[in-house]
Amino acid sequence: MDPKYQRVELNDGHFMPVLGFGTYAPPEVPRNRAVEVTKLAIEAGFRHIDSAYLYNNEEQVGLAIRSKIADGSVKREDIFYTSKVMEKCKDAGLAKSIGVSNFNCRQLEMILNKPGLKYKPVCNQVECHPYLNQSKLLDFCKSKDIVLVAHSALGTQRHKLWVDPNSPVLLEDPVLCALAKKHKQTPALIALRYQLQRGVVVLAKSYNEQRIRENIQVFEFQLTSEDMKVLDGLNRNYRYVVMDFLMDHPDYPFSDEY
């Protein structure tokens, strides 16, 4: 199934592709690699590109998008580019939609009840994976017509700043691996497919060409209802991202590395 047609309608009438490509890379990765991998992602079929000012690569990602538009691979309207924006940007026509990141139910309620709110957030990007499936937050977001977007859907980069080195490796989970064997897929694809079938938009980040092309295959199979129940059972409310660090760095790019 062609991934560029797999989209979810947002509460402002725009559409977001359900599979996104994360562009963050650690500082030691040359910045121009973002140009190369973003081009590869677009060629592979990704139409949702996730970025942020703090990723320090928006120029490179922009160059890649413009390059693929120039060579006729895509049109600008085909690309859903995710960054962190506010109301003035939308007023000025610089942004189609406004979303939030790392908001819990209480914080969402606060913003939804804000006097004079001009634009309801269309999405909420949070850490979400089988060990932290965010079921209550997902239900709340659905009730408010807000799309939940999963970052760290494959676990997360095991960076010493925010991840306990003794934390479990999601993609080595025996249940996940057993389902991967059953469906003749990788554990990563099982984790990504799990989110899609829950109605969650999912970000898959990789700077590896083979895995970029592999991740797009998430649309080529389905999990059974029993598979979904098994994966639901993995939830342990386990958060890879250290919350103290998150509070100090609310916009830090917590993308998954695969």
Phi, psi and omega per residue, in radians:
M1 nan 2.349 -3.084
D2 -1.205 2.033 -3.057
P3 -1.086 -0.467 -3.068
K4 -1.221 -0.222 3.093
Y5 -1.679 -0.019 3.120
Q6 -1.586 1.672 -3.050
R7 -2.325 2.786 3.062
V8 -2.097 2.431 3.133
E9 -1.426 2.339 -3.133
L10 -1.604 2.893 -3.066
N11 -1.244 -0.077 3.076
D12 -1.842 0.134 3.084
G13 1.645 -0.195 3.081
H14 -1.446 2.936 -3.109
F15 -2.107 2.451 3.125
M16 -2.083 2.214 3.042
P17 -1.035 2.417 -3.020
V18 -1.327 -0.289 3.080
L19 -2.006 2.120 -3.117
G20 -1.964 2.734 3.095
F21 -1.867 2.080 3.111
G22 -1.471 2.362 -3.018
T23 -1.885 -0.035 -3.101
Y24 -1.153 2.510 3.030
A25 -2.464 2.596 3.095
P26 -1.032 2.745 -3.087
P27 -0.985 -0.489 -3.095
E28 -1.284 -0.230 3.108
V29 -1.428 2.215 3.137
P30 -0.937 2.371 -3.038
R31 -1.076 -0.574 -3.105
N32 -1.207 -0.182 3.059
R33 -1.138 -0.473 3.120
A34 -1.100 -0.578 3.087
V35 -1.122 -0.852 -3.085
E36 -1.075 -0.878 -3.040
V37 -1.257 -0.550 3.097
T38 -1.180 -0.677 3.048
K39 -1.079 -0.765 3.122
L40 -1.061 -0.730 -3.125
A41 -1.104 -0.757 3.118
I42 -1.132 -0.719 3.103
E43 -1.101 -0.607 -3.126
A44 -1.284 -0.356 3.116
G45 2.195 -0.059 3.107
F46 -1.189 2.366 3.090
R47 -2.186 -0.063 3.088
H48 -1.960 1.994 -3.097
I49 -1.985 2.146 -3.099
D50 -1.795 2.295 3.127
S51 -2.648 -3.130 3.118
A52 -2.880 2.753 3.126
Y53 -0.985 -0.724 -3.088
L54 -1.260 -0.195 3.069
Y55 -1.209 -0.374 3.107
N56 1.087 0.562 3.118
N57 -2.458 0.277 -3.082
E58 -1.067 -0.606 3.102
E59 -1.098 -0.782 -3.116
Q60 -1.173 -0.721 3.113
V61 -1.116 -0.717 3.103
G62 -1.080 -0.698 3.101
L63 -1.069 -0.733 -3.137
A64 -1.116 -0.774 -3.139
I65 -1.113 -0.800 3.137
R66 -1.083 -0.644 3.128
S67 -1.101 -0.749 -3.125
K68 -1.284 -0.460 3.026
I69 -1.246 -0.745 -3.102
A70 -1.114 -0.619 -3.109
D71 -1.533 0.084 3.048
G72 1.492 0.095 -3.121
S73 -1.181 -0.682 -3.124
V74 -2.505 2.882 2.961
K75 -1.827 2.754 -3.112
R76 -1.032 -0.640 -3.120
E77 -1.214 -0.231 3.095
D78 -1.334 -0.401 -3.002
I79 -1.676 2.234 3.003
F80 -1.824 1.878 -3.076
Y81 -1.770 2.072 -3.093
T82 -1.710 2.171 3.019
S83 -2.449 -2.954 -3.128
K84 -1.875 1.929 -3.033
V85 -2.267 2.968 -3.129
M86 -2.310 -3.101 -3.007
E87 -1.031 -0.680 -3.095
K88 -1.102 -0.585 3.115
C89 -1.156 -0.717 3.113
K90 -1.185 -0.718 3.092
D91 -1.001 -0.664 -3.088
A92 -1.451 -0.018 -3.137
G93 1.374 0.253 -3.127
L94 -1.539 -0.182 3.133
A95 -2.494 2.448 3.111
K96 -1.420 -0.713 -3.017
S97 -2.419 2.750 3.116
I98 -2.129 2.268 3.077
G99 -2.218 3.057 3.111
V100 -2.212 2.952 -3.111
S101 -2.398 2.413 3.079
N102 1.086 0.585 3.088
F103 -1.634 2.389 3.020
N104 -1.627 -3.129 -3.088
C105 -1.037 -0.766 -3.114
R106 -1.101 -0.750 -3.133
Q107 -1.172 -0.628 3.081
L108 -1.137 -0.736 3.100
E109 -1.033 -0.724 -3.134
M110 -1.062 -0.779 -3.103
I111 -1.271 -0.604 3.122
L112 -1.186 -0.508 3.141
N113 -1.657 0.111 -3.131
K114 -1.127 2.187 3.107
P115 -1.042 2.301 3.094
G116 1.385 0.244 3.126
L117 -1.019 2.158 -3.098
K118 -1.557 -0.677 -3.043
Y119 -2.306 2.056 3.064
K120 -1.201 2.350 3.113
P121 -1.064 2.427 -3.112
V122 -1.553 -0.374 -3.089
C123 -2.665 2.858 3.106
N124 -2.393 1.987 -3.096
Q125 -1.656 2.125 -3.082
V126 -2.451 2.857 2.995
E127 -1.117 2.219 -3.090
C128 -2.732 2.166 -3.127
H129 -2.809 3.061 -3.091
P130 -0.997 -0.486 3.097
Y131 -1.424 -0.254 3.121
L132 -2.521 1.371 -2.957
N133 -1.457 -0.059 3.002
Q134 0.951 0.663 -3.044
S135 -1.069 -0.720 3.139
K136 -1.168 -0.747 3.117
L137 -1.143 -0.678 3.120
L138 -1.073 -0.803 3.125
D139 -1.073 -0.715 3.137
F140 -1.113 -0.812 -3.126
C141 -1.063 -0.748 3.119
K142 -1.065 -0.671 -3.123
S143 -1.175 -0.394 -3.125
K144 -1.831 0.135 -3.133
D145 1.054 0.724 3.074
I146 -2.032 2.275 -3.116
V147 -1.424 2.288 3.054
L148 -1.528 2.277 3.126
V149 -2.010 2.225 -3.073
A150 -1.653 2.069 2.894
H151 -1.789 2.863 -3.094
S152 1.004 0.591 -3.068
A153 -1.195 -0.266 3.112
L154 -1.897 0.390 -2.978
G155 1.772 -2.305 3.047
T156 -2.898 2.912 3.015
Q157 -1.050 2.375 -3.072
R158 -1.537 1.028 -3.104
H159 -1.421 2.332 -3.056
K160 -1.103 -0.344 -3.139
L161 -1.167 -0.576 -3.038
W162 -2.342 -0.077 -3.119
V163 -2.135 2.279 3.045
D164 -1.134 2.134 -3.112
P165 -1.065 -0.294 3.123
N166 -1.625 0.081 -3.124
S167 -1.190 2.623 -3.118
P168 -1.151 2.567 3.107
V169 -1.585 1.932 -3.042
L170 -0.947 -0.816 -3.028
L171 -1.271 -0.057 3.044
E172 -1.803 0.067 -3.134
D173 -1.052 2.271 -3.088
P174 -1.079 -0.594 3.117
V175 -1.176 -0.785 3.118
L176 -1.085 -0.745 -3.130
C177 -1.167 -0.630 3.120
A178 -1.151 -0.716 3.104
L179 -1.184 -0.618 3.090
A180 -1.085 -0.748 3.120
K181 -1.138 -0.734 -3.140
K182 -1.034 -0.760 -3.070
H183 -1.661 0.017 -3.122
K184 0.999 0.797 3.112
Q185 -2.249 3.108 3.075
T186 -1.568 2.749 3.052
P187 -0.973 -0.619 3.132
A188 -1.087 -0.749 -3.139
L189 -1.166 -0.614 3.079
I190 -1.106 -0.769 -3.136
A191 -1.120 -0.679 3.126
L192 -1.221 -0.767 -3.121
R193 -1.109 -0.634 3.105
Y194 -0.949 -0.783 -3.118
Q195 -1.185 -0.761 -3.113
L196 -1.042 -0.718 -3.105
Q197 -1.301 -0.200 3.041
R198 -1.583 -0.076 -3.091
G199 1.498 0.399 3.141
V200 -1.805 2.303 2.990
V201 -1.313 2.329 -2.998
V202 -2.170 2.408 3.110
L203 -1.760 2.290 3.097
A204 -2.107 2.066 -3.088
K205 -1.962 2.259 3.043
S206 -2.736 2.539 3.016
Y207 -1.888 0.285 3.132
N208 -1.823 2.102 -3.043
E209 -1.009 -0.761 -3.120
Q210 -1.067 -0.750 -3.107
R211 -1.280 -0.559 3.057
I212 -1.032 -0.833 -3.130
R213 -1.217 -0.561 3.129
E214 -1.195 -0.722 -3.071
N215 -1.099 -0.502 -3.129
I216 -1.225 -0.257 -3.139
Q217 -1.334 0.046 -3.134
V218 -1.067 -0.331 -3.133
F219 -1.536 -0.005 -3.019
E220 -1.674 0.070 3.101
F221 -2.652 2.954 3.114
Q222 -2.337 2.598 3.027
L223 -1.584 2.551 3.097
T224 -1.369 2.923 3.106
S225 -1.078 -0.595 3.105
E226 -1.193 -0.700 3.069
D227 -1.005 -0.769 -3.115
M228 -1.105 -0.696 3.111
K229 -1.124 -0.699 3.111
V230 -1.081 -0.768 3.139
L231 -1.200 -0.634 3.043
D232 -1.003 -0.607 -3.107
G233 -1.211 -0.214 3.109
L234 -1.376 -0.250 -3.081
N235 -1.029 2.260 3.100
R236 -2.357 0.272 -3.081
N237 0.894 0.682 -3.108
Y238 -1.618 2.075 -3.109
R239 -1.827 2.055 3.106
Y240 -1.209 -0.696 -3.079
V241 -1.310 2.171 3.115
V242 -1.173 2.116 -3.001
M243 -1.151 -0.588 3.093
D244 -1.057 -0.701 3.115
F245 -1.182 -0.698 -3.139
L246 -1.104 -0.687 3.132
M247 -1.129 -0.601 3.127
D248 -1.390 -0.405 -3.087
H249 -2.321 1.196 -3.024
P250 -1.079 -0.391 -3.125
D251 -1.874 0.265 -3.108
Y252 -1.164 2.424 -3.038
P253 -1.338 1.475 3.134
F254 -1.457 1.357 3.115
S255 -1.767 2.747 -3.131
D256 -1.483 2.596 -3.120
E257 -1.964 2.137 3.129
Y258 -2.612 nan nan
